[in-house]
Amino acid sequence: MKRFRADVTVLPKDGVLDTQGKAVERTLRSHGYEAVSGVRVGRFVRFVVEAPDESSAGEIVRAAADDLLVNDLIESCTFTLEQLP
């Protein structure tokens, strides 16, 4: 079996009100970062997956995200995999 590090990013879907993102954006702007916009606040989850290949590891990560990490009504996710030595 190979080991892969999975980095999963979960964010509110476009069109879903992100009150945390708006608060962070207002704070950034009030501190002089007027060029900042479109702030979204989400979650980052990292874990290790053991699988025979990258494709299988991706299937495991996708299933875990769909089952436990993401509320698919209001959130979406992306992930990357990196094979570990």
BAFI-3210 file (N, C-alpha, C; in Angstrom, 3 decimals, decimal comma, padded with zeros to 6 digits):
// residues 85
n [1|2|3|4|5|6|7|8|9|10|11|12|13|14|15|16|17|18|19|20|21|22|23|24|25|26|27|28|29|30|31|32|33|34|35|36|37|38|39|40|41|42|43|44|45|46|47|48|49|50|51|52|53|54|55|56|57|58|59|60|61|62|63|64|65|66|67|68|69|70|71|72|73|74|75|76|77|78|79|80|81|82|83|84|85]
n.u [000,831|000,395|001,062|-000,736|-000,931|-003,734|-005,144|-007,799|-010,051|-012,749|-015,403|-017,973|-020,632|-020,847|-022,977|-024,100|-024,707|-022,014|-021,252|-019,038|-016,953|-017,658|-017,324|-014,564|-013,623|-014,555|-013,042|-010,412|-010,447|-010,886|-008,459|-006,825|-006,569|-007,822|-007,917|-008,747|-011,245|-014,241|-013,982|-013,974|-014,709|-013,704|-012,974|-010,024|-008,759|-006,520|-005,229|-003,932|-004,000|-004,139|-003,663|-003,829|-003,161|-003,063|-005,533|-007,367|-006,954|-007,943|-010,657|-011,319|-010,899|-012,793|-015,165|-015,064|-015,233|-017,775|-019,390|-018,826|-017,387|-018,407|-021,210|-023,330|-025,412|-024,803|-022,064|-018,931|-016,149|-012,634|-009,732|-006,334|-003,823|-000,870|001,734|003,340|006,661]
n.v [-001,191|002,249|005,503|008,488|011,997|013,838|016,909|018,747|021,221|023,021|025,042|027,619|027,322|029,181|031,966|031,307|032,763|034,071|034,848|034,957|035,314|037,844|039,403|039,114|040,281|042,960|043,682|043,414|045,430|047,663|047,832|048,822|047,305|047,742|046,649|044,069|041,633|039,603|037,631|034,407|032,123|029,046|025,587|023,652|020,484|017,931|014,736|011,336|008,842|005,420|003,541|001,566|003,032|006,362|007,054|005,396|006,374|008,949|008,358|007,438|009,755|011,492|010,099|010,224|012,989|013,514|011,971|012,862|015,335|017,508|019,583|019,167|020,770|023,416|023,714|023,248|021,272|020,944|019,009|017,926|015,512|014,042|011,875|010,110|009,462]
n.w [000,000|-000,686|000,718|001,061|001,415|002,117|001,403|002,207|001,305|002,423|001,547|001,720|-000,634|-003,727|-003,632|-001,214|001,892|003,635|006,564|008,261|006,425|005,410|007,734|008,196|005,837|006,165|008,412|007,445|005,473|007,108|008,276|006,389|004,065|001,434|-001,089|-000,890|-001,460|-001,697|000,315|001,693|004,226|005,452|006,008|006,630|006,161|006,924|006,229|006,284|003,816|003,108|000,281|-002,762|-005,041|-006,532|-007,655|-006,295|-003,706|-004,047|-004,424|-001,878|-000,347|-001,515|-000,870|001,956|002,309|001,179|002,890|005,541|005,875|004,429|004,080|001,716|000,850|001,327|001,093|-000,658|-001,833|-002,392|-003,150|-002,685|-003,413|-002,187|-002,691|-000,144|001,109]
ca.u [000,000|001,065|000,476|-000,979|-001,451|-004,883|-005,452|-009,173|-010,525|-014,209|-015,843|-019,379|-020,902|-021,151|-024,374|-024,471|-024,257|-020,841|-021,136|-017,644|-016,177|-017,969|-016,704|-013,124|-013,403|-014,713|-011,900|-009,240|-010,586|-010,731|-007,028|-006,090|-006,457|-008,976|-007,873|-009,255|-012,695|-014,655|-013,436|-014,773|-014,095|-014,087|-012,176|-008,948|-008,588|-005,409|-005,100|-003,171|-004,802|-003,392|-004,390|-002,899|-002,742|-003,613|-006,953|-008,085|-006,868|-008,895|-012,009|-011,500|-011,024|-014,090|-016,215|-014,998|-015,755|-019,218|-020,066|-018,604|-016,721|-019,065|-022,665|-023,428|-026,432|-024,264|-020,604|-018,250|-014,779|-011,586|-008,669|-005,125|-003,153|000,579|002,263|004,373|007,743]
ca.v [000,000|003,551|006,488|009,779|013,069|014,511|018,254|019,011|022,568|023,110|026,442|027,801|027,413|030,511|032,321|031,056|033,847|033,733|035,952|035,025|035,918|039,284|040,025|039,170|041,288|044,291|043,928|043,664|046,758|048,696|047,884|049,367|046,384|048,043|045,859|042,730|041,441|038,229|036,742|033,246|031,420|027,642|024,683|022,896|019,206|017,144|013,386|010,392|007,747|004,296|002,995|000,980|004,019|007,702|007,049|004,793|007,328|010,017|007,849|007,407|011,141|011,991|009,461|010,790|014,354|013,450|011,371|013,479|016,634|018,565|019,681|019,452|021,775|024,776|023,732|022,454|021,017|020,532|018,338|017,517|014,345|013,978|010,597|010,222|008,477]
ca.w [000,000|-000,702|001,624|000,432|002,256|001,518|001,885|001,800|001,590|002,397|001,517|001,383|-002,070|-004,241|-003,421|000,182|002,755|004,441|007,518|008,737|005,356|005,376|008,904|007,944|004,790|006,763|009,290|006,596|004,859|008,143|008,604|005,262|002,931|000,600|-002,322|-000,601|-001,606|-001,954|001,339|002,087|005,345|005,443|006,825|005,995|006,844|006,363|006,780|005,469|003,277|002,555|-000,867|-003,724|-006,045|-006,331|-008,007|-005,163|-002,600|-004,356|-004,177|-000,424|000,116|-001,980|-000,064|003,304|002,223|000,957|004,048|006,852|005,961|003,665|003,993|000,279|000,571|001,424|000,985|-001,680|-001,416|-003,327|-002,419|-003,382|-002,866|-002,385|-002,238|000,880|000,950]
c.u [000,871|000,336|000,393|-001,458|-002,570|-005,069|-006,815|-009,549|-012,032|-014,586|-017,346|-019,537|-021,135|-022,634|-024,863|-023,881|-023,122|-020,590|-019,721|-016,760|-016,399|-017,307|-015,199|-012,818|-013,524|-013,512|-010,635|-009,290|-010,380|-009,270|-006,178|-005,942|-007,676|-009,040|-008,452|-010,766|-012,985|-014,135|-014,445|-014,019|-014,621|-013,215|-011,111|-008,746|-007,468|-005,404|-004,338|-004,089|-003,845|-004,246|-003,376|-002,374|-003,463|-005,108|-007,807|-008,074|-007,855|-010,330|-012,308|-011,718|-012,378|-015,226|-016,240|-015,569|-017,268|-019,960|-019,989|-018,130|-017,502|-020,578|-022,966|-024,552|-025,840|-022,754|-020,130|-016,824|-013,898|-010,535|-007,482|-004,566|-001,663|001,059|003,389|005,449|007,511]
c.v [001,249|004,479|007,827|010,768|013,741|015,858|018,635|020,424|022,600|024,584|026,515|027,882|028,869|030,768|032,060|032,178|033,353|034,886|036,075|035,685|037,424|040,005|040,158|040,235|042,697|044,641|044,210|045,057|047,875|048,837|048,277|048,461|046,539|047,206|044,456|042,689|039,958|037,222|035,638|032,527|029,991|026,841|024,013|021,635|018,441|015,784|012,513|009,239|006,664|003,660|002,433|001,974|005,337|007,761|006,487|005,720|008,469|009,591|007,819|008,817|011,702|011,406|010,036|012,205|014,338|012,950|012,225|014,921|017,793|018,461|020,113|020,418|023,178|024,863|022,918|022,214|020,709|019,820|018,067|016,298|014,450|012,642|010,829|009,171|007,235]
c.w [000,000|000,265|000,914|001,485|001,480|002,194|001,325|002,233|001,390|002,491|001,289|-000,138|-002,466|-004,053|-002,009|001,027|003,651|005,401|008,069|007,689|005,278|006,544|008,713|006,892|005,355|007,634|008,488|005,991|005,886|008,587|007,398|004,053|002,023|-000,670|-002,136|-000,788|-001,805|-000,944|001,655|003,197|005,355|006,390|005,967|006,819|006,145|007,041|005,802|005,084|002,784|001,466|-001,858|-004,754|-005,790|-006,639|-006,870|-003,954|-002,812|-004,108|-002,676|000,118|-000,281|-001,145|001,348|003,321|002,084|002,192|005,307|006,858|005,363|003,797|002,562|-000,086|000,509|001,228|-000,214|-001,204|-002,610|-002,495|-003,327|-002,669|-003,160|-001,846|-001,255|000,665|001,791]
res [m|k|r|f|r|a|d|v|t|v|l|p|k|d|g|v|l|d|t|q|g|k|a|v|e|r|t|l|r|s|h|g|y|e|a|v|s|g|v|r|v|g|r|f|v|r|f|v|v|e|a|p|d|e|s|s|a|g|e|i|v|r|a|a|a|d|d|l|l|v|n|d|l|i|e|s|c|t|f|t|l|e|q|l|p]
***
